[in-house]
Amino acid sequence: MEKEHTLSDRERELLEEIQEFNRERDRIRKVIGEIGGTRYSRRDTIVNVAFLTVILLLFISEVLTMWLPTFISIEVGILLVSIKIIWMIHAQQKYNHFVFWVLNSIEFRQNDMTMKLRSIEKKLESLSLEPKHVSSEPHMGNTPP
């Protein structure tokens, strides 16, 4: 009967751990979505298409109409490509910062768990080093103590 009670307590603990894991997983998904998720990729796609469109329009208009001097259109194209490279560097830095934050959080939790484990080990060692209590009951006859 007591095993069933202990088992249900253990099951409750496992269910609580699973629920905590699910909450943390949802929180991480939300943070990832804010930093580099679907919304960010849509915005990145729009910027990519805009840059590509402007550069292609400059190239086509330069070849067909020659309404801008060649050097100016090349300089504008180089400027747009430079802005795109800066955009990509910025996005990579945001991603690297997020990865650093996640790894730092994992390391913090690992250190915390290590400290708790050491504390438990010390408590176990102190329990195993304590002298065992000898009963003070009198011995009867030839029976060993």
Secondary structure, DSSP 4 states (H G I P E B T S, - for coil): -HHHHHHHHHHHHHHHHHHHHHHHHHHHHHHHHHHHSHHHHHHHHHHHHHHHHHHHHHHHHHHHT--S-HHHHHHHHHHHHHHHHHHHHHHHHHHHHHHHHHHHHHHHHHHHHHHHHHHHHHHHHHHHHSPPPPP-PPP-TT---
